[in-house]
């Protein structure tokens, strides 16, 4: 039995006795290596503890127990804690040393037991930790375990000494673990620092690790004693003599162990030189989703914390686990959030990597400069007093280690330029803060860097600001003048970021930034006064207003809500005075000032402060009141949403809905409502519309309706929301309400049974609040009601209201009623009715009366009610008494489409002819063709004879679509089709020969019209198709609208068409438009020589979206005639998505072909599986790399 096994056996053997005092002295001595300030407490006065140590947060007590199981550990822990309390020891943080083997569950029990007694466990050192330490400490090994021998050169796999569950770090590593485990001989495992190389190698069964400070003179004896199957050399690049000694021992003593050498990427070739026959495994970074799974397994589930750790760990699981452990511990929370912990990992790596003695300072300087191009190496070398070759070698090796991003760019006519940058940004900031703005001496004076890199002034100022933000101990805050000089004249994203960061340094800086932004906005708004202003200038003004709002919102911690709102109000007023809307600007402010970190809760106290500041906003001018109403409207919202990308799930967004707690609703709303009550008389229709939006949300909340993202209010929230809604509704009711505003107010408040009467009966009938005589879903006997009868009843009651309301106007001139209706139209729009209003119902009723429609139609047109007056216009059409000037007026207004439709369905005589003569191609859109359902034979005949043959063709095409539908349904709607055909005769097919495609009529109607033509006159359809194809400009036409009709042609006509076009540039599209799923016709054409090159009929673009045979049939038809690659390309759907989705689809489809009974098809499928399996692997690799880079849409 080797020494490692003997140590494990003695420590775990309950029958092996050793003195508790000896173990206490051993434990405190071994822990002193980690805690140099540790002071043992010996004898009987230990007061429940065995030692004390200190850290920046105070004193930590050490408890040592020799218990070998969890029960004994917990008993000793509780006894020690109680004794410390009894003896008045103030320490409440503990280090626990014990001899139990602990998993995650047992560690939780220990933490919980300590917490019950108001103690906190800082760290636990269990049996595996002692086993590892005793291996390297012969003195204590003899004293405690009576096991002699020197320092053992081999050890168990590292990483599990503290009892942590290291299985988490194997998430997403199945492929690497399999490669490492299956390797038959020696192995070189390389990877960037922090990617988890050692953890993966530790999974190899029977592996022993060679200690870094191993005595090579003892190595052969230890190997002969332990007979390991695998020996692992960590950091092999720095230990070539160790690798050489292991090879010599294996050869000399004829041992059979495999050698696994672990190294960094830039050392891989050196290690391979020593192990030329070794296999290689490269361990890369992990995706955010894989790291998220590890962190969630550690119990870190808050999205805000996950995002911070994932951003800093940059794909490295070891860093992620380390940061997660520190956060859970809590004592180093600020170090993690400021990037200090990651920086320490980087410094440790650069110190141990032997890249260069100046590597750390060089990387920090690159971070300060915001990056470094290879064309700038000479400048840095000059500053450092070294050579260009040294700078180049250092940065290349650091980049190979993954601590610098290297991006190559090449512009036409220029040499390739490589730019090195430090990522992630928080690491760069921490490096700058530590190297340049700490208590130590900076690598180089800032003035010297500014002089050497004049093009990097912006980056130096920016990173100086950021260094202070991440906690630099000796910051050098830039002056206002330096910031302005760095900003220049542009305001792009980098300049915006500088303003964002600078404004967070303090109140003076925040005020300076806001004033500077107001100057920029004022200058931009001034451009809106010019007559030639365009959409670009308006958009620039709105975007800069929104950016000002963002800065104002984010400046609240520095200058408070009142000053923040003051700057926002000035900016919003500039937009209002320029005639622009300030809603988006104010909305941006609230998005930032009200936002919690992702996944966090509502900050009630802050929202109350915000509301109180809103309550103090000025209202002396109309502009100030306009801004107040917009701010109040958005500040009164009881709920809001926050969308953010899931930190560990690419292409996935989380929608978080926030709703004020019931106890806070009145506190948040009251200051704003008090201010609105004071200015209620100034609330006009525009302000009412703004304030109605939050009222609607309050009412929905109070009524218990579902809010966005499925959020529902609790009972206390509903009760509080009702109170706020009632108060806000009362404020609006006391304003200068117009009929439209009152109707909207009543509609919003209906769920709360609040209502303010409308004195105008006409408006009441035009914009009814209630559905008359609302009926329940079931009648008294529990049966489902007759909805058709119920609807008819409601319509009759609505009509009766209209009749009663207009009765007094019927004895007056038509202009009186029409003027009143025109006056009420804006109010109807303000009311925001859910359905249509009843204005047309007025004219429906007038059309039923025995009155002359002509003066009423003229009055309606005079008052811009032409569209509403269509029922009277239709009545006038039937009489054929419409004066021609009136017809011209009707066709020049917004009622043109309705007038044409009415003429088609009900027109007659001269009026009909006049209207149809004035119809143009532009009138045939997606809506007008529905009028041809009931087109009269007279109108159809006139359209067929129209002098503009294109107009005639469009009209007949609209009718032919319905004609084909009726034929297919084998029904004739009371003989209407027969009468239409009698009026047209056979001439309609000639008229359709003038049809131009594309056009604006409904796509389906056009398809059915062409089918009707192909079925009635196939030869004419063929001529029309030929004419269309010959004028098409390749390559853009898929002939989708023609395909359903061409599929119906007889085989001989299909063949004739194909013969005409088999050399046409669009031959592929034409072929499939003709062929459809007719495999017999396809096979015949492939056999008769009419297809010069079958490859040209296949391919990816657009082929899959049309009606064609299944791919198995296509493969069988084209096998041996076309190239397999072209056949396989016909499978791919160009709309399948990204490269991974496309490759997955191709693999699935080719696997189906490979399983075909047809050997030719199966061969094509097998070839496709091989090709697309490789492409799928490459696509997944690229997608993985993109996710590691943080790019969810590569």
Secondary structure, 3 states (H helix, E strand, C coil): CCHHHHHHHHHHCCCCCCCHHHHHHHHHHHHHCCCCCCEECCCCCCCCCCEEEEECCEEEEEEECCCCCHHHHHHHHHHHHHHHHHCCCCCCEEEEECCCCCCHHHHHHHHHHHHHCCCEEEEEECHHHHHHHHHCCHHHHHHHHCCCCCCCCEECCCCCCCCCCHHHHHCCCHHHHHHHHHCCCCEEEEECCCCCHHHHHCCCCCEEEECCCCCHHHHHHHHHHHCCCEEEECCHHHCHHHHHHHHHHHHHCCCCCEEEEEECHHHHHHHHHHCCCCEEEEECCCCHHHHHHHHHHCCCCCHHHHHHHHHHHCCCHHHHHHHHHHHHHCCCHHHHHCCHHHHHHHHHHHHHCCCCCCHHHHHHHHHHCCCEEHHHHHHHHHHHCCCHHHHHHHHHHHHHCCCCEEEEECCCCCCCEEEEECCCHHHHHHHHHHHHCCCCCCCCCHHHHHHHCHHHHHHHHHHHHHHHHCCCCCCCCCCHHHHHHHHCCCCCHHHHHHHHHHHCCCHHHHHHHHHHHHHHHHHHHHHHHCCCCCHHHHHHHHHHHHHHHHHHHHCHHHHHHHHHHHHHHHHHHHHHHCCCCCHHHHHHHHHHHCCCCCCCCCCHHHHHHHHHHHHCCCCCCHHHHHHHHHHHHHHCCCEEEEEEECCCCCCCEEEEEEECCHHHHHHHHHHHHHHHHHCHHHCCHHHHHHHHHHHHHHHHHHHCCCCHHHCCCCHHHHHHHHHHHHHHHHHHHCCCCCHHHHHHHHHHHHHHCCCCCCCCHHHHHHCCCCCCCCCCCECCCCCECCHHHHHHHHHHHHHHHHHHHHHHHCCCCHHHHHHHHHHHHHHHHHHCCCCCCCHHHHHHHHHHCCCCHHHHHHHHHHCCCCCCCHHHHHHHHHHCCCCHHHHHHHHHCCCHHHHHHHHHHHCCHHHHHHHHHCCCHHHCCCCHHHHHHCCCHHHHHHHHCCCCHHHHHHHHHHHHHHHHHHHHHCCCHHHHHHHHHHHHCCHHHHHHHHCCCCCCCCHHHHHHHHHHHHHHCHHHHHHHHHHHHHHCCCCCCCCHHHHHHHCCCCHHHHHHHHHHHCCCCCHHHHHHHHHCCCHHHHHHHHHCCCCCCHHHHCCCCCHHHCCCCCHHHHHHHHECCECHHHHHHCCCCCCCCCHHHHHHHHHHHHHHHHCCCCHHHHHHHHHHHHHHHHHHHHHHHHHHHHHHCCCCCC
